[in-house]
Amino acid sequence: MPKVSLHSLSDAPPIEIDVARRTADGHEVFQVTVNGDSFEARVEWAAESEGILHLRNRAVRFFFTREEDVLSIWIEGRIQRFRVPRRLARRSESAGPALPAGDLMAPMPGTILKINVRAGDAFTAHQPLIIMESMKMEMTLSSPRPGRVSEITCRVGELVELGKLLAKLEDMDDHGQPS
Amino acid sequence: MFEKVLIANRGEIAVRIVRTLQQMGIRAAAIYSEPDRSAPHVTAADEVYPLQGKTSAETYLRGDRIIEIAKANGVDAIHPGYGFLSENAGFALACADAGLTFIGPTPEVIRRMGDKLEAKKVFSEAGVPIVPGWAGDAEGKNVTKQSRDRKGAVSHPVPEPLPHGRGSDQKNIANEADKIGYPVLIKAAAGGGGKGMRVVREKSELSDAVESAQREAQSAFGDGRVFLEKFIERPRHVEIQIFGDHHGHVVHLFERECSIQRRHQKIIEESPSPALTPDLRKRMGEAAVKAAKAIGYTNAGTVEFMVDGNGAFYFLEVNTRLQVEHPVTEMVVGHDLVRAQILVAAGNELPFTQSDLSQTGHALECRIYAEDAAKGFLPSTGTLAHYVPPVGPNIRVDSGVVSGSEVSVYYDPMLAKLIVWGRTREEAIARMSWALDHFVVMGVTTNIEFLRNLMSHSDFRAGRVHTQFLQEQTILATRGGDIPEAAWIAAALVTQRPTPSRNQQMPCDGTSLNRLGPWTVGTPWRVS
């Protein structure tokens, strides 16, 4: 279960929240655990930076902004500020530095429509590897750099959650050899 | 009646004037500076004209340019709002010379009331109590002439060099301070906004304080003359709204209490004042009307008083314009003051007589500022990421901004005025508290939580306020207390938020993968 560490910019001590994502009746819900207390929470995103938090017997409207690693949330008449890991706080990122080998994960919850490659296949940059469907949107997953598939960890028709490992990939050097 | 009125202002007051003009079937013309090209007052108006530049001096203070625009575009009258050119007698005169109606008092009244010493004389002669004091070297013919220059020309005159207090002057001031009795207050003759003002509690502090007040007044107003007043401990600021027409009628629309001030600027205003008895209200109203009649006052104005702990009141000054806080009066008397201003300026009789007027219920106004109460109320600038004012019965928000507006260094950092009405003061405070709790402003630091804390302060709730209140009390800038569970969870879920593309066919580029959430971050394989 993923843990989210939150540091308030006020004097409040930091807390860890366990957040488990699942889908219920087509909605994304979270099983949230704070201080041993576990309950269900759901957010309806009303706009880019506002939403309605459904929590227990309440629905609470909130607004937020992010600047660098500070997340500010207006909720219940007060603005709370939290420090979140910088990479999560980024609203967007241009092509960053080359990263070491790793995994291809589901960028959104959805269904795997098509898998174009098999373990061991080499691929070129931007070659469609896996096609997913989510909320009636089709999404083609590819890599900006050439590489080789070391393992496929999903199958066609599978309903995957956000962040599910879909394939293990490895870098290739300029001569087509695994690096 | 006018067919077209130009508003020589910006922000919430310009929006508010546009609204009334349109409701009266009059075309509203707005002017705007470069940073204001898409501001709410511009989108609200029926026609708009640009002014080159960004600063106030380049734009909203350019009386000559504004008159040119008005003449070239068939404008009948100019409403100056508050601030900017609203109390500039030279501008009022230039309007008249150009055949335009200036919506406000006559240039002569603006000029006379703009000089604080002249105004005191007028009110004193009309039998209105004045704070014991000494006008010193600021008195006499020289003063009147210089102040005429100050308010009497559109362009700024070169100030005469001033006799800074030295030698016999200083001795004279010390003698006068002894006569008045300490503590005394040093004030700038041309002053406002607390500049050039000093409280002196002991004789030994006097000469340094006079010199520094003179220096400050000289640099702020180009006029270093100062005068002395008896310093009233913990006074209330109570002002009377007056209104006159060109048919000899002058009425008052009761009082507003504006004791809650920071840096000598009001942030909360209300009507009625919790301090006034019906008798005191009547006497203050009558005193204001009597003096206003004596000078032939027309259009809207405000007579400011200090009220001490014993119910004695002293004349302070006259503001010859619509006040920022006029909505609290509108809510308790039920009249649109801008409409009345326009009617009167067009030559009509006042739309109300004194006996028509009464106060119903209680109105409260909070000024919503982009400022940090934790840092000495320092202005805060930025882009408004979220701006969602509260709505509901008996809640009025006069806004000068919308979501996406830029709050710049160029103009006053007041974002909006939040005004509520209740049958009683308690009801108004409860409604204001609710409204502040539901006022969303993100992107700049505001005083909303500070104001909300004030609403909970026992002395404020009891009406025990005075102009030193905020200096003496510690009011927190934020609500404080535990962070509610919902806030923690909302924060946690925001960090988990996927950002779906809006495209149907969604080539998921490398940019968006990094917005998805913690699981995908760190993968070398960008989805492209």
Interface residues (C-beta under 8 A of the other chain):
Chain A: P2 V4 L6 S8 S10 A12 I15 I17 V19 R21 F30 V32 V34 A41 V43 W45 S49 E50 G51 L53 L55 R58 V60 F62 F63 F64 T65 L71 S72 I73 W74 I75 E76 G77 R78 I79 Q80 F82 V84 P85 R87 L88 R90 R91 S92 E93 S94 A95 G96 A98 L99 P100 A101 G102 D103 L104 M105 A106 P107 M108 P109 A125 H126 S134 M135 K136 M137 E138 M139 T140 L141 S142 S143 P144 G147 L162 G163 K164 L169 D171
Chain B: A385 H386 V388 L436 D437 H438 V440 M442 G443 E449 R452 T478 R479 G480 D482 I483 P484 E485 A486 A487 W488 I489 A490 A491 A492 L493 V494 T495 Q496 R497 P498 P500 S501 N503 Q504 Q505 M506 P507 C508 G510 T511 S512 L513 N514 R515 L516 G517 P518 W519 T520 V521 G522 T523 P524 W525 R526 V527 S528
